[in-house]
Amino acid sequence: MFPAQLASSLRVGARTILIIHVCPSLYVIVQWGLLVATLFTMETKSFTSLEEAQGART
């Protein structure tokens, strides 16, 4: 039972390592895209709220 579990976990680990090695650039691109999108939405939200505050002030 234990050797079979070990073999299956090794297989899953090898597949994960393969995926990590094959698409690190894709992963990085996705991470940067999410980061940029988050920052962009935060910036636009703060910008619109600033505009609203200035409009209410004047």
N, C-alpha and C positions, 0 to 999 in steps of 0.2 A: 504493500500500500504506500509506504513512504517513498520508495524509489520512483513510483509512478507519479506521485504528487510532485516530487523534485523535478522529474523530467518535464512535466507539464508547466511548472512554474518557470523552469529554464527556457522552455519554448516560448512562453509568453514574454519573458524578459528579453530573449533574443529578438523577438519580433518588435518589441518596444524600442530596443536599442537601434534596430535597423531603421525603424520609422524616424527616430530622433536623428540618426545620421543622414538619412535620405532627405528629409525636409527641414533642416534647421533654418535655411534661408526663408522658406515659406512661413515657418513659425514666427521668425523675427519680423517678417513683413506684416503678418497679421497682428502681432503685438504692437508694432509701431503704428499701424493703421488705427487700432483701437485707441491707443494713447492719443494720437493726433485728433481723432474724432471726439474723444472725451474733452480734450483741451479746447477744441474749436467750439463745441457746444457750450462749454463753460464760459468761454470768452464772449460768445454772442449773447448768452443769457445775461452776463454781467453788463455788457455794452447796452443792451436794450433796457435793462433796469436803470442804468445810469442815465440814459436818454429820458426815460420816464420821470426819474427824480428831477432832472434839470427842467423838464417841461412843467412839472408840478410846481417847482420853485419859482419860475418866472411868471 
